[in-house]
Amino acid sequence: MSTGSGAASAPAPATPTTRTSSMFSSLRIRNYRLFFLGQVVSNTGTWMQRIAQDWLVLSLTGSATAVGITTALQFLPMLLFGLYGGVLVDRLPKRPTLLVTQASMALTGLALAFLTLNGHVEVWHVYLAAFAVGLATVVDNPARQTFVTEMVGPDQLQNAVSLNSANFQSARLVGPAVAGLLITGVGTGWAFLFNGLSFVAPMAGLLLMRARDLHVVERAPRGKGQMREGLRYVAGRPELIWTIVLVGFVSTFGFNFPVYLSAFADDVFHAGAGSYSLFNTLMAVGSLAGALLAARRGTARLRVLVAGAVAFGMLEIVAALAPALWMFALLMIPIGMFGMTVNVTANSSVQLSTDPAMRGRVMALYMMVFMGGAPLGAPIAGWITDAYGVRAGLAAGGVVAAAAAVVIGLVLARVGNLRLALGWHRGHPVVRFVPREREQLAPAA
């Protein structure tokens, strides 16, 4: 559903009118099934390259700072040029655009493989490759996000976005493990080679799609001031701007897990790298579960987004106070689950609330905030951790995420002329926002 060209008068989420009955319902659509299978292979390769890239830089330089520079170079293009990428995506046909971006990332992986396997790789080669991948991502990311709507339509968007997240989280579990085996067995070059070749799968899927089955989406004509137009569009719609602001707070202050988890493993529980790996694995399991549950839910409601962000923040506070390693480790599962609920619900609600001709620019802004938040927040999290301890750092991130969710939820309720309703329904407490003109909640049990 689109909000149209007028300003939105209420922040009620634009959601599909049909609730899906199956967790994998969007996979019945042939074009999306081809896309999904291609991403299974490509995401695994992407995670393999991330691990191999960091290991290679560390082995070449012996410097953790150099690893940080590599990561920064990969995210920098999105921060600098993300909105321009959104403008291009709104103008261009998505499928040919994705073929170009996927091919460019494949060439980058193959070039690194060639240099590494021949023993000629230098750290500046890795820096250049990371920046090149970042440049391709500027266009590839919003193009992939918005192309999902063309494949499945609005009724299946929430399900497809959720399955994309589940796909990515599954690769997060498999890719690093496979990369570790390749690096220790035959060297980092083979991980780069696998990643380069893995792009054959999504490119083949794009080529095999039936154009007649794609949903027709209006493309923006070429014109001046389109980036400013996109920013004005978002600013004029409370359901968009406040969703993106909430994602920004959660991403910037709540998602700094590389800082927190390593410090908990080493400084708090004195358990070493094995526990750090366990924390990440359990969080990935929770994220996968959250993505699948979102796929089963089939709707994108802002109240789910706000409640998920509150739960995410509160769980971080509880984890910060956890006295034992096993308790902290188990809390990673629901933290991952609610973090993914925030991600999936925000992503799909923003897409469904946006006019098709503006979707590339809006999703580019969304991805800039989501992907750029953690790198900006990591130094703040690191400073708090160094100055006051990692428990204080994690608790502070949770407080900010939960407080932002509560405040933004109240703002959206006020804009939408809603009120907080408390009561009982079928023996359970009910807390929800309802229109002010409604006088009663559901009948008490």
Backbone torsions as a table, in degrees:
resi	resn	phi	psi	omega
1	MET	NA	138.7	-179.6
2	SER	-105.3	152.7	178.1
3	THR	-81.8	-10.6	-176.8
4	GLY	78.4	-170.9	-175.7
5	SER	-90.3	-16.6	179.0
6	GLY	-82.0	164.2	179.0
7	ALA	-68.9	141.2	179.4
8	ALA	-72.8	135.3	-179.8
9	SER	-95.5	-11.7	-179.9
10	ALA	-146.3	148.9	-177.6
11	PRO	-88.4	15.5	179.7
12	ALA	-58.4	136.8	-174.2
13	PRO	-67.5	140.2	172.4
14	ALA	-81.4	110.4	-172.3
15	THR	-128.1	159.6	175.0
16	PRO	-61.2	146.8	179.0
17	THR	-83.2	-15.9	-178.4
18	THR	-109.3	124.6	177.5
19	ARG	-84.4	127.9	-178.1
20	THR	-71.9	147.0	-179.7
21	SER	-102.2	-5.4	-177.0
22	SER	-129.9	141.5	178.9
23	MET	-64.8	-25.8	-175.2
24	PHE	-119.1	30.4	-172.8
25	SER	-61.1	-36.8	-177.9
26	SER	-68.7	-18.2	177.9
27	LEU	-72.2	-8.9	173.9
28	ARG	-71.2	-17.7	-179.5
29	ILE	-84.5	120.8	-171.6
30	ARG	-58.0	-47.0	-177.6
31	ASN	-61.4	-42.7	179.7
32	TYR	-69.1	-34.1	178.2
33	ARG	-62.3	-41.4	176.3
34	LEU	-63.3	-42.9	178.8
35	PHE	-62.0	-45.9	-176.8
36	PHE	-63.0	-45.4	-179.0
37	LEU	-64.6	-38.6	177.0
38	GLY	-63.8	-38.5	179.9
39	GLN	-69.9	-29.3	176.2
40	VAL	-56.0	-47.6	-178.5
41	VAL	-71.2	-46.5	-175.3
42	SER	-66.5	-41.2	179.2
43	ASN	-63.2	-38.3	176.7
44	THR	-61.0	-44.7	177.1
45	GLY	-62.9	-37.6	179.5
46	THR	-63.2	-44.7	177.8
47	TRP	-65.9	-35.8	176.5
48	MET	-61.9	-43.3	-179.5
49	GLN	-67.2	-36.3	178.7
50	ARG	-59.3	-45.9	-179.6
51	ILE	-67.1	-46.8	-178.2
52	ALA	-64.5	-37.6	-179.4
53	GLN	-63.6	-47.2	179.6
54	ASP	-64.2	-41.7	-179.5
55	TRP	-65.0	-40.6	-179.3
56	LEU	-64.3	-45.3	179.9
57	VAL	-62.4	-42.0	179.2
58	LEU	-64.2	-39.3	-179.8
59	SER	-72.0	-30.2	179.5
60	LEU	-77.3	-33.9	-171.7
61	THR	-115.8	-24.9	-173.0
62	GLY	67.1	19.0	-173.0
63	SER	-122.2	124.2	173.7
64	ALA	-68.1	-28.9	176.7
65	THR	-61.9	-39.5	178.5
66	ALA	-63.6	-36.2	176.1
67	VAL	-64.6	-41.7	177.2
68	GLY	-62.7	-38.1	177.5
69	ILE	-63.0	-41.1	178.7
70	THR	-59.8	-46.5	178.7
71	THR	-63.1	-43.0	-179.9
72	ALA	-61.8	-40.9	-180.0
73	LEU	-64.0	-31.0	-179.8
74	GLN	-75.0	-30.2	-179.7
75	PHE	-92.5	-21.5	-174.5
76	LEU	-57.5	-45.0	179.9
77	PRO	-57.7	-37.0	179.0
78	MET	-64.6	-38.9	178.8
79	LEU	-69.3	-36.3	-176.5
80	LEU	-82.2	-41.2	-168.4
81	PHE	-122.0	9.1	-174.1
82	GLY	-56.4	-43.0	-178.9
83	LEU	-67.4	-35.2	176.1
84	TYR	-65.0	-37.9	176.2
85	GLY	-61.0	-39.4	177.6
86	GLY	-63.0	-39.8	177.0
87	VAL	-60.7	-45.1	178.2
88	LEU	-61.7	-42.4	-178.5
89	VAL	-63.3	-38.0	177.9
90	ASP	-66.9	-26.7	-178.8
91	ARG	-86.3	-31.2	-167.4
92	LEU	-98.8	152.7	171.1
93	PRO	-67.4	135.7	-169.0
94	LYS	-70.8	-43.0	-173.2
95	ARG	-65.6	-49.2	175.8
96	PRO	-61.8	-34.8	178.3
97	THR	-61.9	-43.9	-179.8
98	LEU	-66.9	-34.3	176.3
99	LEU	-61.1	-39.8	179.9
100	VAL	-69.4	-46.4	-177.3
101	THR	-67.5	-39.9	179.0
102	GLN	-65.4	-39.3	178.3
103	ALA	-65.0	-38.8	-179.5
104	SER	-66.3	-39.1	178.5
105	MET	-70.5	-32.6	175.6
106	ALA	-63.2	-43.9	-180.0
107	LEU	-63.5	-36.3	178.2
108	THR	-63.4	-45.8	178.0
109	GLY	-62.7	-41.6	-179.8
110	LEU	-67.5	-36.1	178.1
111	ALA	-65.2	-43.9	176.9
112	LEU	-63.0	-38.7	178.1
113	ALA	-62.1	-44.3	-179.4
114	PHE	-62.0	-47.2	-178.7
115	LEU	-65.4	-40.2	-177.4
116	THR	-72.0	-44.6	-177.9
117	LEU	-67.5	-25.3	178.6
118	ASN	-92.9	0.5	176.3
119	GLY	75.0	19.6	-177.6
120	HIS	-108.2	4.0	-174.0
121	VAL	-72.0	140.2	174.4
122	GLU	-127.2	163.6	-172.8
123	VAL	-63.4	-31.7	-179.9
124	TRP	-67.9	-26.9	174.1
125	HIS	-62.1	-42.9	-179.7
126	VAL	-67.7	-41.1	176.4
127	TYR	-57.7	-47.0	-178.7
128	LEU	-63.4	-41.5	179.7
129	ALA	-64.6	-41.5	179.2
130	ALA	-62.6	-42.1	178.9
131	PHE	-66.6	-38.2	179.1
132	ALA	-64.5	-42.4	176.7
133	VAL	-62.8	-40.1	177.5
134	GLY	-61.2	-40.3	177.7
135	LEU	-63.9	-42.4	178.6
136	ALA	-64.3	-36.1	-179.0
137	THR	-65.1	-29.0	179.0
138	VAL	-53.6	-39.6	178.5
139	VAL	-95.8	-39.6	-174.2
140	ASP	-62.7	-41.3	-174.2
141	ASN	-64.7	-55.4	177.5
142	PRO	-65.1	-29.9	178.1
143	ALA	-65.6	-44.0	178.2
144	ARG	-65.1	-41.9	-179.1
145	GLN	-60.6	-46.6	-175.4
146	THR	-79.7	-24.6	179.4
147	PHE	-68.0	-24.1	178.3
148	VAL	-58.4	-41.2	179.2
149	THR	-62.0	-39.5	179.4
150	GLU	-65.9	-31.1	-179.5
151	MET	-78.6	-40.8	-169.5
152	VAL	-114.3	-17.0	-176.4
153	GLY	80.6	169.3	-174.1
154	PRO	-66.8	-32.2	-175.9
155	ASP	-67.2	-26.8	-178.6
156	GLN	-108.3	8.6	-173.8
157	LEU	-63.9	-47.8	-179.7
158	GLN	-57.2	-43.3	-179.5
159	ASN	-64.1	-43.4	-178.0
160	ALA	-68.1	-41.6	177.4
161	VAL	-61.5	-40.7	179.0
162	SER	-64.4	-43.0	179.3
163	LEU	-67.5	-33.9	174.0
164	ASN	-60.4	-42.4	178.7
165	SER	-66.3	-40.4	176.8
166	ALA	-62.7	-39.6	176.8
167	ASN	-58.6	-48.1	-178.6
168	PHE	-64.1	-41.3	-178.9
169	GLN	-69.8	-34.3	175.3
170	SER	-63.0	-42.8	177.6
171	ALA	-65.0	-31.7	177.7
172	ARG	-64.8	-29.1	177.1
173	LEU	-79.9	-37.2	-173.3
174	VAL	-89.4	-44.9	-172.3
175	GLY	-56.7	-52.5	179.8
176	PRO	-60.3	-35.9	179.2
177	ALA	-65.7	-44.2	178.7
178	VAL	-65.7	-40.8	178.6
179	ALA	-60.9	-41.6	178.8
180	GLY	-60.3	-41.4	178.7
181	LEU	-65.1	-42.5	-179.6
182	LEU	-67.0	-43.1	-177.7
183	ILE	-63.1	-46.0	-179.0
184	THR	-74.0	-28.4	-176.5
185	GLY	-86.2	-49.5	-173.3
186	VAL	-130.1	-9.0	176.2
187	GLY	114.1	162.3	-175.8
188	THR	-66.5	-28.1	-176.9
189	GLY	-57.9	-35.1	-178.6
190	TRP	-70.9	-30.4	175.0
191	ALA	-66.9	-41.2	175.5
192	PHE	-62.3	-40.6	-179.6
193	LEU	-63.2	-43.9	178.5
194	PHE	-60.7	-43.4	179.7
195	ASN	-61.8	-45.0	179.2
196	GLY	-59.2	-43.7	-179.6
197	LEU	-73.1	-24.9	-176.9
198	SER	-64.2	-22.6	-179.5
199	PHE	-72.1	-11.9	174.7
200	VAL	-60.4	-37.0	-176.9
201	ALA	-63.0	-54.6	179.3
202	PRO	-66.5	-32.3	178.2
203	MET	-67.1	-40.3	176.5
204	ALA	-63.0	-41.4	178.0
205	GLY	-60.9	-42.7	178.3
206	LEU	-62.3	-40.7	-178.9
207	LEU	-70.0	-29.7	-177.7
208	LEU	-85.3	-6.8	-178.6
209	MET	-67.3	151.4	176.1
210	ARG	-92.5	114.6	-177.6
211	ALA	-61.5	-32.8	-177.7
212	ARG	-68.4	-19.3	-179.9
213	ASP	-88.9	-7.5	179.2
214	LEU	-76.0	144.2	176.2
215	HIS	-75.5	129.9	-178.7
216	VAL	-70.6	127.2	-179.8
217	VAL	-125.0	132.5	179.6
218	GLU	-64.0	133.5	175.9
219	ARG	-102.9	146.8	-179.2
220	ALA	-75.3	134.6	174.8
221	PRO	-71.3	157.5	176.9
222	ARG	-66.5	135.6	-179.7
223	GLY	-169.9	170.1	-179.9
224	LYS	-85.9	152.7	173.8
225	GLY	71.4	21.2	-176.0
226	GLN	-72.2	-28.6	177.3
227	MET	-69.1	-44.2	176.6
228	ARG	-63.2	-36.8	177.7
229	GLU	-60.8	-41.0	178.5
230	GLY	-63.8	-42.3	179.0
231	LEU	-65.5	-41.2	177.7
232	ARG	-64.5	-38.5	179.6
233	TYR	-59.7	-47.1	-180.0
234	VAL	-66.7	-43.8	-177.3
235	ALA	-62.1	-28.0	-177.3
236	GLY	-86.7	1.2	-177.4
237	ARG	-126.2	106.6	-176.1
238	PRO	-57.7	-37.1	-177.3
239	GLU	-67.0	-20.2	176.5
240	LEU	-91.5	-53.9	-173.0
241	ILE	-63.3	-40.8	-177.2
242	TRP	-75.8	-30.2	173.3
243	THR	-64.2	-44.8	-180.0
244	ILE	-67.0	-38.7	176.6
245	VAL	-61.7	-43.6	179.0
246	LEU	-62.2	-44.6	177.1
247	VAL	-59.8	-37.6	178.7
248	GLY	-62.8	-44.6	178.8
249	PHE	-64.4	-45.6	-178.4
250	VAL	-64.7	-43.8	-178.8
251	SER	-67.0	-43.5	-175.2
252	THR	-70.5	-42.4	-172.9
253	PHE	-107.0	-19.7	-175.5
254	GLY	-104.4	-20.0	-172.5
255	PHE	-102.7	26.2	-178.6
256	ASN	-89.8	51.7	-173.9
257	PHE	-69.5	-31.8	174.6
258	PRO	-57.0	-34.6	177.7
259	VAL	-73.7	-49.0	-172.9
260	TYR	-70.8	-48.9	-171.1
261	LEU	-67.5	-39.4	178.6
262	SER	-64.8	-38.7	-180.0
263	ALA	-69.6	-38.4	176.5
264	PHE	-64.0	-43.0	-179.3
265	ALA	-63.9	-41.0	-172.7
266	ASP	-90.5	-50.5	-170.4
267	ASP	-88.7	-33.8	-175.6
268	VAL	-90.0	-52.9	-175.1
269	PHE	-99.4	-8.4	177.0
270	HIS	51.3	47.0	-172.3
271	ALA	-112.7	-7.8	173.3
272	GLY	83.9	-170.1	-173.2
273	ALA	-66.7	-29.3	-179.6
274	GLY	-61.3	-41.3	178.6
275	SER	-70.0	-36.3	176.9
276	TYR	-59.8	-43.7	177.4
277	SER	-63.4	-40.7	178.6
278	LEU	-62.0	-44.8	178.9
279	PHE	-57.7	-46.2	-179.4
280	ASN	-65.3	-39.7	-179.7
281	THR	-64.8	-44.7	179.6
282	LEU	-65.4	-36.2	176.8
283	MET	-66.1	-39.3	176.7
284	ALA	-63.6	-39.0	176.4
285	VAL	-61.4	-45.0	177.4
286	GLY	-63.0	-40.3	178.6
287	SER	-63.8	-41.3	177.6
288	LEU	-62.4	-44.1	177.5
289	ALA	-62.1	-41.2	178.4
290	GLY	-63.0	-39.1	178.9
291	ALA	-66.2	-41.9	-179.9
292	LEU	-68.7	-38.0	176.4
293	LEU	-64.9	-38.7	176.9
294	ALA	-64.5	-37.2	176.9
295	ALA	-64.3	-38.0	178.9
296	ARG	-70.1	-34.8	-177.4
297	ARG	-66.5	-44.4	171.4
298	GLY	78.0	2.3	177.5
299	THR	-131.9	158.2	180.0
300	ALA	-122.2	92.8	-177.4
301	ARG	-106.5	138.9	-179.4
302	LEU	-66.0	-27.8	177.5
303	ARG	-67.1	-33.3	175.3
304	VAL	-66.7	-40.4	178.3
305	LEU	-60.8	-49.5	-178.4
306	VAL	-64.1	-46.0	-179.9
307	ALA	-63.5	-39.3	178.4
308	GLY	-63.7	-39.8	179.3
309	ALA	-68.3	-39.0	176.6
310	VAL	-62.2	-47.3	-179.4
311	ALA	-62.6	-40.6	178.6
312	PHE	-59.3	-48.3	-179.7
313	GLY	-64.5	-42.6	-179.2
314	MET	-65.6	-37.9	177.8
315	LEU	-65.6	-35.0	175.7
316	GLU	-64.1	-39.0	178.1
317	ILE	-64.1	-43.9	178.5
318	VAL	-61.8	-43.6	179.8
319	ALA	-62.8	-36.6	179.2
320	ALA	-61.6	-26.9	-178.4
321	LEU	-97.4	-1.5	-175.7
322	ALA	-60.6	126.2	-175.8
323	PRO	-83.0	-19.9	-173.7
324	ALA	-124.3	151.2	-178.8
325	LEU	-60.0	-45.2	-176.4
326	TRP	-62.9	-35.6	179.3
327	MET	-68.7	-44.0	178.1
328	PHE	-61.9	-43.6	-178.8
329	ALA	-61.9	-43.9	-179.2
330	LEU	-65.4	-32.5	178.6
331	LEU	-66.9	-19.3	177.7
332	MET	-63.1	-27.7	-178.8
333	ILE	-67.7	-55.2	177.7
334	PRO	-67.5	-28.9	176.0
335	ILE	-63.5	-45.4	176.5
336	GLY	-62.1	-38.8	-178.3
337	MET	-65.8	-47.8	-178.8
338	PHE	-73.3	-31.6	173.7
339	GLY	-61.2	-40.7	178.1
340	MET	-70.8	-33.8	175.7
341	THR	-59.1	-43.5	177.4
342	VAL	-61.4	-46.9	-176.9
343	ASN	-61.6	-52.4	-175.6
344	VAL	-66.3	-44.8	-177.3
345	THR	-65.6	-42.2	178.3
346	ALA	-64.3	-45.9	-178.8
347	ASN	-57.9	-52.5	-175.5
348	SER	-71.2	-36.7	179.6
349	SER	-67.8	-36.8	177.0
350	VAL	-64.9	-44.4	179.9
351	GLN	-63.3	-43.7	-176.9
352	LEU	-71.3	-21.2	-179.9
353	SER	-91.4	3.6	-172.1
354	THR	-113.9	137.4	172.9
355	ASP	-59.4	139.3	-178.1
356	PRO	-53.6	-37.2	-177.4
357	ALA	-71.1	-15.3	-179.4
358	MET	-106.8	-3.2	-167.8
359	ARG	-63.9	-37.2	179.8
360	GLY	-62.0	-44.7	-179.5
361	ARG	-68.2	-40.4	-179.8
362	VAL	-66.6	-43.9	-179.6
363	MET	-69.8	-30.6	175.3
364	ALA	-63.8	-43.1	176.9
365	LEU	-63.8	-43.1	178.5
366	TYR	-59.0	-46.3	-178.2
367	MET	-69.3	-33.5	174.9
368	MET	-60.2	-44.9	-179.0
369	VAL	-68.7	-44.6	-176.2
370	PHE	-67.8	-48.1	-177.0
371	MET	-78.9	-30.3	-177.1
372	GLY	-84.3	-14.8	-176.9
373	GLY	-65.1	-46.9	-176.3
374	ALA	-62.8	-47.3	177.5
375	PRO	-60.3	-33.1	177.9
376	LEU	-74.7	-35.3	-177.6
377	GLY	-82.1	-22.1	-176.3
378	ALA	-58.3	-44.6	177.6
379	PRO	-62.0	-35.8	177.6
380	ILE	-65.8	-45.2	178.6
381	ALA	-62.2	-39.5	178.7
382	GLY	-64.6	-40.5	179.4
383	TRP	-64.6	-45.4	179.4
384	ILE	-63.0	-40.4	-179.9
385	THR	-64.1	-43.8	179.5
386	ASP	-66.7	-38.3	-174.2
387	ALA	-82.4	-38.1	-172.2
388	TYR	-123.5	-3.7	-179.1
389	GLY	102.3	154.7	-174.8
390	VAL	-69.7	-29.3	177.8
391	ARG	-62.6	-41.8	177.6
392	ALA	-66.0	-38.1	-179.9
393	GLY	-63.5	-48.0	-179.8
394	LEU	-66.3	-41.4	178.8
395	ALA	-63.0	-40.7	179.3
396	ALA	-62.7	-41.8	177.4
397	GLY	-61.5	-40.7	178.3
398	GLY	-66.1	-40.1	178.7
399	VAL	-62.1	-45.1	-179.8
400	VAL	-63.3	-44.9	-178.9
401	ALA	-62.7	-46.7	-178.3
402	ALA	-67.5	-42.4	-179.2
403	ALA	-65.2	-41.6	178.2
404	ALA	-61.8	-40.6	179.5
405	ALA	-63.8	-43.4	-179.7
406	VAL	-63.8	-47.9	-178.4
407	VAL	-63.0	-46.6	-178.3
408	ILE	-68.3	-35.4	174.8
409	GLY	-60.4	-42.1	178.2
410	LEU	-67.7	-37.3	177.2
411	VAL	-63.3	-46.5	179.9
412	LEU	-63.6	-38.0	178.1
413	ALA	-64.0	-41.1	-179.8
414	ARG	-67.4	-43.4	178.9
415	VAL	-62.9	-37.8	-178.3
416	GLY	-87.7	8.1	179.8
417	ASN	56.9	47.3	178.7
418	LEU	-109.9	162.5	175.0
419	ARG	-132.9	156.8	177.9
420	LEU	-79.2	126.6	-179.2
421	ALA	-116.7	130.9	178.7
422	LEU	-118.4	142.6	178.7
423	GLY	177.6	-165.2	179.9
424	TRP	-127.0	144.1	177.9
425	HIS	-145.8	118.5	-179.4
426	ARG	55.6	40.5	175.7
427	GLY	80.7	6.8	-178.3
428	HIS	-123.7	145.3	176.1
429	PRO	-67.4	142.9	-179.7
430	VAL	-123.9	125.9	174.7
431	VAL	-127.9	116.8	-178.2
432	ARG	-157.9	166.8	174.1
433	PHE	-95.4	134.1	178.5
434	VAL	-132.3	158.1	176.2
435	PRO	-58.1	142.8	-175.4
436	ARG	-62.7	-27.9	-177.4
437	GLU	-73.6	-15.5	177.3
438	ARG	-76.5	131.0	-173.7
439	GLU	-95.8	-20.9	-173.8
440	GLN	-131.0	150.1	171.7
441	LEU	-86.1	-176.8	176.5
442	ALA	-60.2	150.2	-177.5
443	PRO	-57.7	140.6	177.9
444	ALA	-68.8	148.1	-179.3
445	ALA	-70.3	NA	NA
